[in-house]
Amino acid sequence: MNPYPQKNGKTQINPSGDFNSSPSTWSQEGGRKTILEVLDFPDMIEEYLIELEIRNYSINTIKTYKSIVNNFYKFLMGEKDLYDDRRVLRSFKRYIQFLKRDKRVSQNYIYLVTVVVKKFLEYHNIYILNEVKTPKRTKSLPKSLNETEVKNLINAVECNLHSPEESHGQKCIKLRNKVILALLYSSGLRISELVSLKSDDVDPDDRTIRIRGKGEKDRIVLFDEETKNLIKEYITFIGHEDDYLFLNRFGNPITPRYVQMMIKNYARQAGIKKKVTPHILRHSFATHLLKNGVDIRAIQQLLGHSNLSTTQIYTSVDMQTLRNVYDRARLK
């Protein structure tokens, strides 16, 4: 008999939190049962992931949650004497210690693990980790490229559509890559949004893109005149008839991994020593808008942030800008 009565499909823990407060927690031989014997963790994980999908969590978020909960479950499987809430709580703290000491993960990842595991257990009405305080996150400034570096990155794609030395396929790939770089920077798209773009999401004449972002929330983003011309040239050159805007050479939608590697290669060709990723181009987009006087709430809307506090990290002025302001203002 399961000592946790079922309510609405979820497991209910005994009010005391003690796995052995009821005779039903004892096996027929008189031995105690651990949390892993009492609860079906794989089934609980599957149910939780289904719930996240129903709530319109993004695919990437669900993958992250799945990885975190599964890793915690695997750690518990190596623990002993998980007979009551005190022992399970201690095991969770040991797991956090293991992540810090052995895996050397970041403080922000520790924060994420704590939040996700607590949410997972609380969804099943298990409050063993109630006393665990959510650790603070480090608020590092988002890294970004300066305007010159962005220009050099995009120009690193040498695309001559009239070159007799390259095949039509090679020209298509180069033009596509140049459009991707320009679009990531000029619109601030997330990588997941970029690879999911459909041809009819983009209106080149109006310079707008309809985006289905995190949590299935729609928004409209803009792009500049130069990117508009590139997109029109790209659509005309490849004779686009597919649903997805960006395809690989096999006719399938490009993957985030491909875009990440492509950007890394062009950054190296452009002589940029910094780490360059799709997300850093998104940071650069926001930083440069703010630097040029765009209102923070307009940036919030363009980025698709639910909370203004997420966007406000960009209000921290970069050091070069601060140095320039200081030099202009200081007394001679």
MIKE-520042 format. One line per 5 residues: for each residue x, y, z of C-alpha. Coordinates in steps of 0.02 Angstrom, whole numbers, plus 50000, padded with zeros to 5 digits. Example, Ala and Ser with C-alpha at 12.3 -4.5 7.8 and 13.67 -1.06 7.14 Angstrom:
2
50615,49775,50390  50684,49947,50357
END
This chain:
332
50000,50000,50000  50068,50172,49955  50080,50280,50112  50047,50436,50006  49862,50450,49965
49823,50507,49789  49731,50669,49758  49700,50735,49584  49832,50616,49518  49966,50688,49633
50055,50608,49779  50011,50676,49951  50145,50668,50085  50100,50637,50266  50078,50801,50360
50225,50757,50473  50340,50735,50324  50398,50570,50398  50403,50425,50277  50380,50305,50422
50243,50388,50522  50117,50262,50457  50120,50071,50478  50093,50059,50290  50271,50120,50262
50339,49958,50333  50368,49808,50223  50301,49637,50266  50470,49590,50339  50461,49737,50457
50593,49840,50366  50568,50022,50320  50541,50086,50144  50642,50227,50068  50571,50370,49967
50627,50283,49807  50529,50127,49855  50375,50225,49904  50370,50347,49757  50380,50308,49572
50501,50446,49520  50507,50405,49333  50318,50414,49324  50316,50575,49425  50445,50652,49310
50347,50605,49155  50187,50677,49228  50276,50839,49274  50351,50861,49100  50180,50835,49021
50112,50970,49135  50250,51091,49081  50208,51060,48899  50023,51090,48932  50072,51255,49015
50163,51306,48855  50338,51302,48926  50466,51313,48786  50550,51155,48721  50719,51214,48786
50649,51249,48959  50569,51077,48967  50733,50996,48914  50825,51091,49051  50698,51043,49184
50701,50862,49128  50891,50855,49140  50894,50935,49312  50760,50822,49388  50833,50665,49309
51007,50705,49373  50940,50732,49549  50846,50567,49540  51006,50477,49484  51099,50554,49631
50964,50494,49753  50981,50318,49684  51159,50316,49751  51107,50375,49924  51064,50263,50071
50940,50269,50214  50816,50387,50132  50682,50341,50259  50617,50512,50310  50612,50694,50259
50766,50739,50362  50874,50614,50269  50805,50665,50099  50837,50848,50141  51015,50805,50190
51038,50712,50025  50979,50863,49928  51107,50971,50019  51240,50842,49980  51188,50850,49798
51210,51039,49795  51380,51016,49878  51425,50886,49745  51378,51006,49605  51483,51144,49680
51638,51044,49729  51647,50907,49599  51554,50979,49449  51606,51159,49484  51444,51227,49413
51400,51411,49421  51302,51494,49560  51162,51527,49436  51150,51341,49397  51138,51303,49584
50995,51428,49591  50909,51342,49444  50930,51167,49517  50857,51223,49684  50707,51307,49603
50670,51165,49481  50684,51023,49607  50575,51116,49732  50445,51151,49597  50446,50969,49542
50418,50903,49718  50289,51035,49762  50191,50993,49604  50171,50820,49681  50127,50898,49850
50292,50849,49930  50366,50989,50034  50524,50909,50100  50631,51054,50038  50525,51191,50116
50666,51249,50230  50790,51261,50085  50816,51444,50043  50836,51488,49860  51018,51541,49835
51058,51710,49761  51098,51726,49578  51252,51817,49518  51206,51969,49415  51347,51982,49291
51336,52110,49152  51285,52034,48985  51433,52025,48867  51414,52112,48700  51508,52164,48544
51537,52344,48497  51465,52415,48336  51628,52391,48240  51643,52210,48291  51464,52175,48237
51497,52255,48068  51657,52154,48046  51566,51994,48092  51430,52018,47962  51556,52072,47830
51659,51916,47864  51533,51825,47754  51604,51861,47582  51454,51837,47471  51474,51874,47286
51321,51809,47195  51404,51843,47026  51562,51745,47062  51592,51609,46930  51702,51513,47051
51561,51460,47168  51412,51349,47136  51233,51408,47160  51222,51303,47318  51378,51384,47393
51309,51556,47356  51143,51511,47437  51231,51453,47597  51337,51611,47609  51190,51726,47577
51085,51631,47703  51223,51646,47834  51241,51833,47805  51053,51856,47825  51057,51755,47987
51196,51862,48062  51112,52025,48010  50943,51968,48074  51004,51906,48243  51085,52075,48275
50957,52193,48198  50805,52109,48277  50872,52033,48439  50794,51863,48404  50825,51713,48515
50911,51569,48425  50757,51459,48452  50650,51594,48370  50767,51613,48222  50774,51428,48175
50584,51417,48190  50549,51562,48072  50425,51526,47934  50430,51619,47770  50260,51698,47798
50314,51763,47970  50423,51892,47884  50360,52049,47798  50513,52126,47712  50420,52280,47648
50355,52322,47822  50520,52267,47902  50429,52163,48032  50430,51983,48093  50290,51898,48188
50369,51794,48327  50294,51658,48435  50410,51674,48585  50424,51598,48758  50261,51538,48833
50177,51546,48662  50172,51736,48673  50164,51828,48507  50260,51988,48474  50316,52092,48325
50500,52131,48301  50583,52251,48180  50739,52245,48073  50838,52381,47983  50841,52433,47801
51004,52343,47763  50935,52179,47831  50775,52207,47731  50877,52216,47571  50973,52059,47618
50813,51961,47655  50735,52014,47488  50893,51966,47395  50898,51798,47487  50716,51754,47450
50734,51803,47267  50899,51712,47241  50848,51546,47316  50672,51550,47243  50599,51511,47414
50447,51396,47415  50470,51309,47583  50382,51341,47748  50541,51373,47846  50646,51525,47801
50815,51448,47838  50855,51273,47775  51013,51168,47771  51083,51088,47614  50970,50937,47641
50814,51043,47639  50782,51032,47827  50768,51177,47950  50938,51230,48016  50979,51185,48196
51034,51298,48339  51197,51202,48347  51236,51241,48165  51204,51427,48192  51315,51428,48347
51460,51346,48254  51434,51457,48102  51444,51616,48207  51599,51552,48296  51686,51522,48129
51643,51693,48058  51696,51778,48221  51866,51695,48204  51878,51753,48023  51833,51930,48078
51975,51928,48206  51857,51945,48354  51940,51877,48511  51783,51880,48618  51664,51734,48631
51525,51763,48505  51358,51671,48515  51180,51704,48455  51138,51764,48630  51283,51886,48631
51216,51961,48469  51048,51979,48559  51137,52065,48704  51228,52178,48581  51063,52226,48500
50988,52279,48667  51146,52365,48730  51166,52470,48572  50982,52520,48571  50993,52580,48751
51157,52667,48717  51073,52763,48576  50931,52824,48684  50793,52696,48653  50672,52683,48799
50697,52529,48908  50513,52480,48891  50526,52480,48702  50678,52366,48717  50580,52253,48834
50444,52235,48703  50566,52200,48562  50658,52068,48664  50498,51986,48722  50537,51999,48907
50389,51970,49022  50465,52071,49164  50551,52239,49149  50677,52183,49280  50748,52060,49153
50780,52202,49030  50849,52321,49161  51014,52228,49168  51058,52325,49010  51047,52490,49104
51221,52453,49174  51327,52557,49058  51474,52469,48976  51648,52525,49033  51698,52608,48869
51543,52717,48870  51573,52760,49052  51754,52805,49013  51701,52918,48869  51572,53009,48976
51700,53031,49114  51833,53101,48996  51709,53226,48921  51644,53283,49089  51799,53294,49198
51875,53463,49233  52028,53510,49130
END
